[in-house]
């Protein structure tokens, strides 16, 4: 018996309304960078949306919720971050063991002001410059562990077409970067990373400001979800509005 029906119907997004941090993942999943499963093709009450290693549970779980979750998690074996509130968490417990972490959600509808982002960039130290992630730099990002997630959900051609990213260069060496972890019509979900030996210099803020400005110049929003207090601090410095903390389940599947 089949459990779960794939859909790209935009109306499925309504099942995830009000879920913190879900906008970018749901939109990406509905537009080819992941998948959405509903429990009924005609009148869905529960749904899962995932892209990369993020999975959101929406609507109300039915009696087959655990099997639905198992089907989704089987799409790749490894680490998952799952938003599974209430009864969804009970269903997830039947699939595997997990631990709970807290993340900070930011309102995707309230974007940083471009003027403020430009003011942050005026403080860029001498000797630094920005390099768009394009051409040979797409493949370069795959080679270094710290930058791999900038392009990990794309092949080179799809990143060139759909991705958006920038590296901060000190001379000829990338020291930080910001990129679209996923992309969707009208927006990107921000992925941000600084090289380990360059932490604590404000490079992440500068690079994120440049990426968000570029997205805005192209008529896109840039959504942000913070996994830790450092990420939340950068988001607030950039001008995002926090919606508050929420809980996710982290698990290793398979």
N, C-alpha and C positions, 0 to 999 in steps of 0.2 A: 504493500500500500504506500503510495507516494505521500510524503509529509512535507508541505511547503511548496509554494508556487512562486517562481521567479516573476518579478514585475518591474517594469520601467514606467508605470503609470504615475505621473506627477501627483495624483490625488493621494497616493500612499504616504506622501510626506505628512499628511494631516495626522497620521497615527503617531508621529514623533513630536508633535507640537508641544512646547513647554519643557522638553527634555534639555537640560543644560549641556552645552558643548556639542550638540548633535548636528547643528545645521550643516556644517561643511561635509561631515561624513555622510549624512543622508543624501545630500545633493550629489556628491561624488558617486555614491553607490547607485543612484537612480540614473546616472549619466555615464555609465561604462567604466568607472574606476573601482568597482566593487559589485555588490549585489544586494538586492532587497528580496526577501522571501516573505510572503503573506500566508496566513493559515487558510484562506479561502479566496479563490480567484474572483468570485462575484461580490461577496460581502465580507471582506476581511475585518477581523476584530483585533488580531495580534499580528505583529510583523517584526522582522529583524533586518537591520541594515548594517553592512560592514564594508570597510575599505581598509586595506593594509591590515594591521593587527588591532583595529578598533571596531567594536561591535556594539550597536545600540538596540535595545529591546523596546518596542513601542506598542501601544494599545494594551489589550488585556490578553494574558496567556490562556490558551485553551487546554484541553486535556492532553494534547500532543506537544505541549510546549518544550518538554525535555528533548524529544526527538527532533523537533525543529532546531533547537539549539545545537544538538549534536551534528546535524547536517551542516549547519553553518560553520562550526568549529573544524569540521573535517576538511574545509577548503584549504587550510594549511596547518601543518603540525608545528606547534611552537607556542610562543608567548602571545597572550591576548589581553587586551583591556576591554572589559565588558560592562556596559551600563545596564544593570539588571535590577530594577527597583521592585520591592514588595514580592508578589507572587512569582515574578520572573526569577528572583534570586533563589527561591525555593526550587524552581525547575532547574536552575543552573547547578544546584547542589547535587542533583541526581546524575549530572553529567561528569563532574570532576570537582576536585578540591580547589579552593581559591583563598586568597586573603584580600582584605578590604583596604583600599587606599583612598585618600581624599585628593580631589583636584579642584581647581578654581575655574569657573565658567565666566566668560565675558560676553556681553551683549553684542551679537553680530550686527545689529541694526544701528549701533552707535559707533561709527568709525572715527579714528583719530583725525584731528584737523590737519589739513595739509600745511597750513602755515606753521603749526607747532612742530610738525615733522621736519620742515625745512630749517627751523631754528635749532633743532638738535643737530642737524648736519653741519651747521655753521661752526660747531665746536670740534670738527674732525681734525685730529692731529696732522701735522705736516708729514709727508712721506707715505700716506695711505691713499689708496684709490679703490674704486669699485670696478669689478669685472663681471659683466653679465655671464650667467651660466648658459653658454651656448657653444656650438661647435665642439672643439676638442675638450672643452671644460666639462661637458656632460659626462664623457667617459672618465675624465680625471676624477670627478666626484665619486665614482664607483670604487676607485682604487684605495682611497683613504677611509679608514673606519669612521673617523669623526664626521665625514661629509657624505657618507653613503646614503643616508636616509633622504638627502635632498632630491635624489633621483631614483630611489629604489623601487618605486611603484610604476615606473615608466621604462620603456625601451628608449634608445636614443632618438628615434624618429618621433615617438609620441611626446617626449619631453620637448623637443624642438617645436612641436605643434601646439601642445597644450600646457606645458610647464612654464614656470616663471621663477627665476632665481638670480641671486647676485652674490658674489664673493667679495670679501674685503681683503685687499692685497697690501702687504708690506714688502715693497720691492716686487720681486717676482713670486713671492710665496703667499698663498692664501692663508689667512689667520682666523677667519670667521666667515660665516655664510648664513643666508636666509633663502628659503625656497618654498615652493608649493609642495607640501607633503602630498596633497591631492588637489585637483582642480575640477571645477564644474562651471557650467555656464554662468558667467557673471561674478565668479569669485574663486579664491584659493584659500586653503587652510595652511597657515604659516608653520614651517619647520625651521627652527633656529638652532645654531650650534657654533661654539667657539672652540678652536683647537686647544687641547688641554694646557699647553704651555703658555697660552695667551689669555687665560681667564683673568677676570677682575680688572680689565682695562676699559670697559665700556664699549667694547667692539660689537657685542651682540645688539645693543641698543642702536648703534649707528647703522648696522647692516639691516636690521629690521625696519628702521625708518626709511631707508632707501627702497627696500622691497615694497613696502606698503604704498609709498608715493608712486612707484612705478605701476602698481596695480590700479591705484586710483586714476592715474593718467590714462590707463587703458579701459576705464569705465567699469572696473571690478572692485568688489569689496575683498578685504583680507580678514578672515576669521581667525580667532585665537582661543586656545584652550590651554590652561597652564597646569602642568603636571606637578609643579613644586613651587615653593614660595619665591625662588629666584625668578622663575618665568613670570609669575604673577606680578612681581615688582617691576619687571621690564614692561609688561603690558600696561600697567598703570602709568608708568613714566612716559610711554608713547601716547597715552590718551584714551585707552580703552576703558570701558565702564564695567566693573566687576558685578556679576550677578550673585556671587556667593559660592561657598564650597558645596561639593556634592561627592557622593561615594561611588567608586567603581570596584569591580571585582577583577583582580589580576590572577591569571592562571596559566599554567603550562599544559597544553593539550597534546596528547599523543606522545 
